[in-house]
């Protein structure tokens, strides 16, 4: 009774709301998953979820909005890179035992510059990276002067 809507001749309620934001509502009711196109404002979906009083969807949309706000307040994701030199026989073990968030990026063959005994070992440079979390307790740390110089030199390569 509190909704301002009318009924048609068959008794169906006519609700005058923006259909743009109804798609995610309908899909949530169909599938139980929240799917919002990137060009659609989450706040509009939240308004519709609140209008239709779908509490579980309201919680999901609010959580997504909060996550997006946290992600944008942290700034762009930065990476730290390492270059590791290894021989062919060490390569598999080194890549398979990477931990602490390190991720394989690139493998560069540098040939076999060293000759130990009768065996000629192939050598590689293995480039790995990891996300750099440059904030501690909400305080953003500035890179040191040495780090800035290394970053500058690395960007020229």
Biotite code that builds the C-alpha atoms (Angstrom):
import biotite.structure as struc

atoms = struc.array([
    struc.Atom([0.000, 0.000, 0.000], chain_id="A", res_id=1, res_name="UNK", atom_name="CA", element="C"),
    struc.Atom([2.914, 2.420, 0.547], chain_id="A", res_id=2, res_name="UNK", atom_name="CA", element="C"),
    struc.Atom([4.180, 1.924, -3.020], chain_id="A", res_id=3, res_name="UNK", atom_name="CA", element="C"),
    struc.Atom([3.075, 4.532, -5.490], chain_id="A", res_id=4, res_name="UNK", atom_name="CA", element="C"),
    struc.Atom([2.115, 2.216, -8.312], chain_id="A", res_id=5, res_name="UNK", atom_name="CA", element="C"),
    struc.Atom([-0.932, 1.331, -10.268], chain_id="A", res_id=6, res_name="UNK", atom_name="CA", element="C"),
    struc.Atom([-2.426, -1.862, -11.574], chain_id="A", res_id=7, res_name="UNK", atom_name="CA", element="C"),
    struc.Atom([-3.279, -2.774, -15.127], chain_id="A", res_id=8, res_name="UNK", atom_name="CA", element="C"),
    struc.Atom([-6.484, -4.484, -16.252], chain_id="A", res_id=9, res_name="UNK", atom_name="CA", element="C"),
    struc.Atom([-5.064, -7.941, -15.335], chain_id="A", res_id=10, res_name="UNK", atom_name="CA", element="C"),
    struc.Atom([-4.210, -6.901, -11.797], chain_id="A", res_id=11, res_name="UNK", atom_name="CA", element="C"),
    struc.Atom([-0.426, -6.715, -12.402], chain_id="A", res_id=12, res_name="UNK", atom_name="CA", element="C"),
    struc.Atom([1.337, -3.932, -10.535], chain_id="A", res_id=13, res_name="UNK", atom_name="CA", element="C"),
    struc.Atom([3.056, -1.305, -12.620], chain_id="A", res_id=14, res_name="UNK", atom_name="CA", element="C"),
    struc.Atom([6.189, -0.027, -10.905], chain_id="A", res_id=15, res_name="UNK", atom_name="CA", element="C"),
    struc.Atom([7.769, 3.079, -12.395], chain_id="A", res_id=16, res_name="UNK", atom_name="CA", element="C"),
    struc.Atom([11.492, 2.575, -11.720], chain_id="A", res_id=17, res_name="UNK", atom_name="CA", element="C"),
    struc.Atom([14.625, 2.903, -13.875], chain_id="A", res_id=18, res_name="UNK", atom_name="CA", element="C"),
    struc.Atom([14.979, -0.353, -15.837], chain_id="A", res_id=19, res_name="UNK", atom_name="CA", element="C"),
    struc.Atom([18.732, 0.207, -16.225], chain_id="A", res_id=20, res_name="UNK", atom_name="CA", element="C"),
    struc.Atom([19.371, -0.858, -12.646], chain_id="A", res_id=21, res_name="UNK", atom_name="CA", element="C"),
    struc.Atom([16.781, -3.624, -12.587], chain_id="A", res_id=22, res_name="UNK", atom_name="CA", element="C"),
    struc.Atom([18.937, -6.041, -14.648], chain_id="A", res_id=23, res_name="UNK", atom_name="CA", element="C"),
    struc.Atom([21.371, -6.823, -11.808], chain_id="A", res_id=24, res_name="UNK", atom_name="CA", element="C"),
    struc.Atom([18.403, -7.181, -9.406], chain_id="A", res_id=25, res_name="UNK", atom_name="CA", element="C"),
    struc.Atom([16.697, -9.679, -11.704], chain_id="A", res_id=26, res_name="UNK", atom_name="CA", element="C"),
    struc.Atom([19.906, -11.638, -12.294], chain_id="A", res_id=27, res_name="UNK", atom_name="CA", element="C"),
    struc.Atom([20.544, -11.809, -8.552], chain_id="A", res_id=28, res_name="UNK", atom_name="CA", element="C"),
    struc.Atom([17.056, -13.200, -7.999], chain_id="A", res_id=29, res_name="UNK", atom_name="CA", element="C"),
    struc.Atom([17.598, -15.726, -10.813], chain_id="A", res_id=30, res_name="UNK", atom_name="CA", element="C"),
    struc.Atom([21.149, -16.873, -10.018], chain_id="A", res_id=31, res_name="UNK", atom_name="CA", element="C"),
    struc.Atom([21.978, -15.703, -6.513], chain_id="A", res_id=32, res_name="UNK", atom_name="CA", element="C"),
    struc.Atom([25.053, -13.863, -7.801], chain_id="A", res_id=33, res_name="UNK", atom_name="CA", element="C"),
    struc.Atom([25.700, -10.148, -8.019], chain_id="A", res_id=34, res_name="UNK", atom_name="CA", element="C"),
    struc.Atom([26.764, -9.196, -11.541], chain_id="A", res_id=35, res_name="UNK", atom_name="CA", element="C"),
    struc.Atom([27.085, -5.496, -12.329], chain_id="A", res_id=36, res_name="UNK", atom_name="CA", element="C"),
    struc.Atom([28.406, -4.181, -15.647], chain_id="A", res_id=37, res_name="UNK", atom_name="CA", element="C"),
    struc.Atom([31.393, -1.843, -15.274], chain_id="A", res_id=38, res_name="UNK", atom_name="CA", element="C"),
    struc.Atom([29.539, 1.085, -16.829], chain_id="A", res_id=39, res_name="UNK", atom_name="CA", element="C"),
    struc.Atom([26.674, 0.756, -14.324], chain_id="A", res_id=40, res_name="UNK", atom_name="CA", element="C"),
    struc.Atom([26.819, 2.726, -11.065], chain_id="A", res_id=41, res_name="UNK", atom_name="CA", element="C"),
    struc.Atom([26.714, 0.433, -8.051], chain_id="A", res_id=42, res_name="UNK", atom_name="CA", element="C"),
    struc.Atom([24.902, 3.115, -6.080], chain_id="A", res_id=43, res_name="UNK", atom_name="CA", element="C"),
    struc.Atom([21.971, 2.862, -8.526], chain_id="A", res_id=44, res_name="UNK", atom_name="CA", element="C"),
    struc.Atom([21.783, -0.908, -8.002], chain_id="A", res_id=45, res_name="UNK", atom_name="CA", element="C"),
    struc.Atom([21.891, -0.285, -4.247], chain_id="A", res_id=46, res_name="UNK", atom_name="CA", element="C"),
    struc.Atom([18.926, 2.103, -4.497], chain_id="A", res_id=47, res_name="UNK", atom_name="CA", element="C"),
    struc.Atom([16.904, -0.518, -6.369], chain_id="A", res_id=48, res_name="UNK", atom_name="CA", element="C"),
    struc.Atom([17.861, -3.288, -3.932], chain_id="A", res_id=49, res_name="UNK", atom_name="CA", element="C"),
    struc.Atom([16.731, -1.061, -1.058], chain_id="A", res_id=50, res_name="UNK", atom_name="CA", element="C"),
    struc.Atom([13.507, -0.151, -2.891], chain_id="A", res_id=51, res_name="UNK", atom_name="CA", element="C"),
    struc.Atom([12.624, -3.832, -3.395], chain_id="A", res_id=52, res_name="UNK", atom_name="CA", element="C"),
    struc.Atom([13.789, -4.597, 0.174], chain_id="A", res_id=53, res_name="UNK", atom_name="CA", element="C"),
    struc.Atom([16.195, -7.410, -0.777], chain_id="A", res_id=54, res_name="UNK", atom_name="CA", element="C"),
    struc.Atom([18.364, -7.356, 2.351], chain_id="A", res_id=55, res_name="UNK", atom_name="CA", element="C"),
    struc.Atom([20.937, -9.921, 1.200], chain_id="A", res_id=56, res_name="UNK", atom_name="CA", element="C"),
    struc.Atom([21.515, -7.989, -2.024], chain_id="A", res_id=57, res_name="UNK", atom_name="CA", element="C"),
    struc.Atom([21.751, -4.688, -0.147], chain_id="A", res_id=58, res_name="UNK", atom_name="CA", element="C"),
    struc.Atom([24.561, -6.185, 1.979], chain_id="A", res_id=59, res_name="UNK", atom_name="CA", element="C"),
    struc.Atom([26.400, -7.484, -1.121], chain_id="A", res_id=60, res_name="UNK", atom_name="CA", element="C"),
    struc.Atom([26.222, -4.180, -2.982], chain_id="A", res_id=61, res_name="UNK", atom_name="CA", element="C"),
    struc.Atom([27.328, -2.192, 0.077], chain_id="A", res_id=62, res_name="UNK", atom_name="CA", element="C"),
    struc.Atom([30.250, -4.588, 0.561], chain_id="A", res_id=63, res_name="UNK", atom_name="CA", element="C"),
    struc.Atom([31.274, -4.194, -3.075], chain_id="A", res_id=64, res_name="UNK", atom_name="CA", element="C"),
    struc.Atom([31.089, -0.398, -2.860], chain_id="A", res_id=65, res_name="UNK", atom_name="CA", element="C"),
    struc.Atom([33.196, -0.463, 0.327], chain_id="A", res_id=66, res_name="UNK", atom_name="CA", element="C"),
    struc.Atom([35.786, -2.777, -1.316], chain_id="A", res_id=67, res_name="UNK", atom_name="CA", element="C"),
    struc.Atom([36.034, -0.505, -4.359], chain_id="A", res_id=68, res_name="UNK", atom_name="CA", element="C"),
    struc.Atom([36.499, 2.557, -2.155], chain_id="A", res_id=69, res_name="UNK", atom_name="CA", element="C"),
    struc.Atom([39.258, 0.804, -0.199], chain_id="A", res_id=70, res_name="UNK", atom_name="CA", element="C"),
    struc.Atom([40.979, -0.275, -3.410], chain_id="A", res_id=71, res_name="UNK", atom_name="CA", element="C"),
    struc.Atom([40.957, 3.229, -4.905], chain_id="A", res_id=72, res_name="UNK", atom_name="CA", element="C"),
    struc.Atom([42.130, 4.834, -1.648], chain_id="A", res_id=73, res_name="UNK", atom_name="CA", element="C"),
    struc.Atom([45.197, 2.594, -1.594], chain_id="A", res_id=74, res_name="UNK", atom_name="CA", element="C"),
    struc.Atom([46.382, 3.999, -4.915], chain_id="A", res_id=75, res_name="UNK", atom_name="CA", element="C"),
    struc.Atom([47.853, 2.094, -7.825], chain_id="A", res_id=76, res_name="UNK", atom_name="CA", element="C"),
    struc.Atom([49.400, -1.303, -7.240], chain_id="A", res_id=77, res_name="UNK", atom_name="CA", element="C"),
    struc.Atom([53.186, -1.243, -7.374], chain_id="A", res_id=78, res_name="UNK", atom_name="CA", element="C"),
    struc.Atom([55.478, -4.185, -8.010], chain_id="A", res_id=79, res_name="UNK", atom_name="CA", element="C"),
    struc.Atom([58.999, -5.041, -6.944], chain_id="A", res_id=80, res_name="UNK", atom_name="CA", element="C"),
    struc.Atom([61.088, -7.132, -9.328], chain_id="A", res_id=81, res_name="UNK", atom_name="CA", element="C"),
    struc.Atom([64.032, -9.471, -8.801], chain_id="A", res_id=82, res_name="UNK", atom_name="CA", element="C"),
    struc.Atom([66.383, -10.967, -11.344], chain_id="A", res_id=83, res_name="UNK", atom_name="CA", element="C"),
    struc.Atom([67.791, -14.335, -10.325], chain_id="A", res_id=84, res_name="UNK", atom_name="CA", element="C"),
    struc.Atom([70.613, -16.093, -12.136], chain_id="A", res_id=85, res_name="UNK", atom_name="CA", element="C"),
    struc.Atom([70.523, -19.868, -12.268], chain_id="A", res_id=86, res_name="UNK", atom_name="CA", element="C"),
    struc.Atom([71.777, -22.839, -14.204], chain_id="A", res_id=87, res_name="UNK", atom_name="CA", element="C"),
    struc.Atom([69.570, -25.143, -16.227], chain_id="A", res_id=88, res_name="UNK", atom_name="CA", element="C"),
    struc.Atom([69.531, -27.870, -13.577], chain_id="A", res_id=89, res_name="UNK", atom_name="CA", element="C"),
    struc.Atom([68.410, -25.399, -10.868], chain_id="A", res_id=90, res_name="UNK", atom_name="CA", element="C"),
    struc.Atom([65.666, -23.748, -12.890], chain_id="A", res_id=91, res_name="UNK", atom_name="CA", element="C"),
    struc.Atom([62.746, -26.093, -12.165], chain_id="A", res_id=92, res_name="UNK", atom_name="CA", element="C"),
    struc.Atom([63.397, -26.180, -8.427], chain_id="A", res_id=93, res_name="UNK", atom_name="CA", element="C"),
    struc.Atom([63.788, -22.408, -8.206], chain_id="A", res_id=94, res_name="UNK", atom_name="CA", element="C"),
    struc.Atom([60.524, -21.638, -10.019], chain_id="A", res_id=95, res_name="UNK", atom_name="CA", element="C"),
    struc.Atom([58.539, -24.323, -8.171], chain_id="A", res_id=96, res_name="UNK", atom_name="CA", element="C"),
    struc.Atom([59.676, -23.161, -4.728], chain_id="A", res_id=97, res_name="UNK", atom_name="CA", element="C"),
    struc.Atom([58.892, -19.445, -5.121], chain_id="A", res_id=98, res_name="UNK", atom_name="CA", element="C"),
    struc.Atom([56.858, -18.205, -2.165], chain_id="A", res_id=99, res_name="UNK", atom_name="CA", element="C"),
    struc.Atom([55.793, -15.080, -0.284], chain_id="A", res_id=100, res_name="UNK", atom_name="CA", element="C"),
    struc.Atom([53.742, -13.810, -3.217], chain_id="A", res_id=101, res_name="UNK", atom_name="CA", element="C"),
    struc.Atom([56.563, -13.945, -5.758], chain_id="A", res_id=102, res_name="UNK", atom_name="CA", element="C"),
    struc.Atom([55.347, -14.587, -9.292], chain_id="A", res_id=103, res_name="UNK", atom_name="CA", element="C"),
    struc.Atom([57.318, -15.766, -12.322], chain_id="A", res_id=104, res_name="UNK", atom_name="CA", element="C"),
    struc.Atom([57.504, -13.056, -15.024], chain_id="A", res_id=105, res_name="UNK", atom_name="CA", element="C"),
    struc.Atom([60.152, -13.873, -17.625], chain_id="A", res_id=106, res_name="UNK", atom_name="CA", element="C"),
    struc.Atom([62.981, -16.294, -18.413], chain_id="A", res_id=107, res_name="UNK", atom_name="CA", element="C"),
    struc.Atom([66.019, -15.053, -20.339], chain_id="A", res_id=108, res_name="UNK", atom_name="CA", element="C"),
    struc.Atom([68.671, -17.408, -21.660], chain_id="A", res_id=109, res_name="UNK", atom_name="CA", element="C"),
    struc.Atom([72.158, -15.987, -21.271], chain_id="A", res_id=110, res_name="UNK", atom_name="CA", element="C"),
    struc.Atom([73.928, -18.968, -22.813], chain_id="A", res_id=111, res_name="UNK", atom_name="CA", element="C"),
    struc.Atom([76.777, -20.752, -21.132], chain_id="A", res_id=112, res_name="UNK", atom_name="CA", element="C"),
    struc.Atom([79.473, -18.303, -20.188], chain_id="A", res_id=113, res_name="UNK", atom_name="CA", element="C"),
    struc.Atom([81.109, -20.621, -17.694], chain_id="A", res_id=114, res_name="UNK", atom_name="CA", element="C"),
    struc.Atom([82.601, -23.988, -18.425], chain_id="A", res_id=115, res_name="UNK", atom_name="CA", element="C"),
    struc.Atom([82.919, -26.236, -15.381], chain_id="A", res_id=116, res_name="UNK", atom_name="CA", element="C"),
    struc.Atom([84.703, -29.471, -16.168], chain_id="A", res_id=117, res_name="UNK", atom_name="CA", element="C"),
    struc.Atom([83.434, -31.311, -19.223], chain_id="A", res_id=118, res_name="UNK", atom_name="CA", element="C"),
    struc.Atom([79.802, -30.186, -18.921], chain_id="A", res_id=119, res_name="UNK", atom_name="CA", element="C"),
    struc.Atom([78.575, -26.996, -20.478], chain_id="A", res_id=120, res_name="UNK", atom_name="CA", element="C"),
    struc.Atom([75.611, -25.721, -18.384], chain_id="A", res_id=121, res_name="UNK", atom_name="CA", element="C"),
    struc.Atom([73.054, -23.345, -19.884], chain_id="A", res_id=122, res_name="UNK", atom_name="CA", element="C"),
    struc.Atom([72.419, -20.273, -17.728], chain_id="A", res_id=123, res_name="UNK", atom_name="CA", element="C"),
    struc.Atom([69.303, -18.201, -17.319], chain_id="A", res_id=124, res_name="UNK", atom_name="CA", element="C"),
    struc.Atom([68.082, -15.003, -15.778], chain_id="A", res_id=125, res_name="UNK", atom_name="CA", element="C"),
    struc.Atom([64.696, -15.490, -14.144], chain_id="A", res_id=126, res_name="UNK", atom_name="CA", element="C"),
    struc.Atom([62.639, -12.333, -13.566], chain_id="A", res_id=127, res_name="UNK", atom_name="CA", element="C"),
    struc.Atom([60.115, -12.543, -10.712], chain_id="A", res_id=128, res_name="UNK", atom_name="CA", element="C"),
    struc.Atom([57.803, -9.933, -9.217], chain_id="A", res_id=129, res_name="UNK", atom_name="CA", element="C"),
    struc.Atom([55.631, -9.316, -6.191], chain_id="A", res_id=130, res_name="UNK", atom_name="CA", element="C"),
    struc.Atom([53.074, -6.669, -5.279], chain_id="A", res_id=131, res_name="UNK", atom_name="CA", element="C"),
    struc.Atom([54.602, -3.992, -3.117], chain_id="A", res_id=132, res_name="UNK", atom_name="CA", element="C"),
    struc.Atom([52.501, -2.904, -0.175], chain_id="A", res_id=133, res_name="UNK", atom_name="CA", element="C"),
    struc.Atom([53.873, 0.570, 0.516], chain_id="A", res_id=134, res_name="UNK", atom_name="CA", element="C"),
    struc.Atom([51.587, 1.467, 3.380], chain_id="A", res_id=135, res_name="UNK", atom_name="CA", element="C"),
    struc.Atom([51.808, 0.489, 7.012], chain_id="A", res_id=136, res_name="UNK", atom_name="CA", element="C"),
    struc.Atom([48.922, 1.327, 9.341], chain_id="A", res_id=137, res_name="UNK", atom_name="CA", element="C"),
    struc.Atom([47.572, 3.743, 6.741], chain_id="A", res_id=138, res_name="UNK", atom_name="CA", element="C"),
    struc.Atom([50.845, 5.700, 6.524], chain_id="A", res_id=139, res_name="UNK", atom_name="CA", element="C"),
    struc.Atom([52.286, 5.699, 3.021], chain_id="A", res_id=140, res_name="UNK", atom_name="CA", element="C"),
    struc.Atom([56.051, 5.253, 2.921], chain_id="A", res_id=141, res_name="UNK", atom_name="CA", element="C"),
    struc.Atom([58.019, 7.151, 0.335], chain_id="A", res_id=142, res_name="UNK", atom_name="CA", element="C"),
    struc.Atom([60.768, 5.193, -1.421], chain_id="A", res_id=143, res_name="UNK", atom_name="CA", element="C"),
    struc.Atom([64.311, 5.946, -0.272], chain_id="A", res_id=144, res_name="UNK", atom_name="CA", element="C"),
    struc.Atom([66.664, 7.966, -2.462], chain_id="A", res_id=145, res_name="UNK", atom_name="CA", element="C"),
    struc.Atom([68.552, 4.799, -3.433], chain_id="A", res_id=146, res_name="UNK", atom_name="CA", element="C"),
    struc.Atom([65.279, 3.117, -4.434], chain_id="A", res_id=147, res_name="UNK", atom_name="CA", element="C"),
    struc.Atom([64.273, 6.150, -6.514], chain_id="A", res_id=148, res_name="UNK", atom_name="CA", element="C"),
    struc.Atom([67.615, 6.060, -8.368], chain_id="A", res_id=149, res_name="UNK", atom_name="CA", element="C"),
    struc.Atom([67.264, 2.327, -9.054], chain_id="A", res_id=150, res_name="UNK", atom_name="CA", element="C"),
    struc.Atom([63.693, 2.797, -10.269], chain_id="A", res_id=151, res_name="UNK", atom_name="CA", element="C"),
    struc.Atom([64.793, 5.592, -12.570], chain_id="A", res_id=152, res_name="UNK", atom_name="CA", element="C"),
    struc.Atom([67.639, 3.510, -14.009], chain_id="A", res_id=153, res_name="UNK", atom_name="CA", element="C"),
    struc.Atom([65.316, 0.530, -14.445], chain_id="A", res_id=154, res_name="UNK", atom_name="CA", element="C"),
    struc.Atom([62.759, 2.596, -16.352], chain_id="A", res_id=155, res_name="UNK", atom_name="CA", element="C"),
    struc.Atom([65.416, 3.570, -18.906], chain_id="A", res_id=156, res_name="UNK", atom_name="CA", element="C"),
    struc.Atom([66.246, -0.057, -19.753], chain_id="A", res_id=157, res_name="UNK", atom_name="CA", element="C"),
])
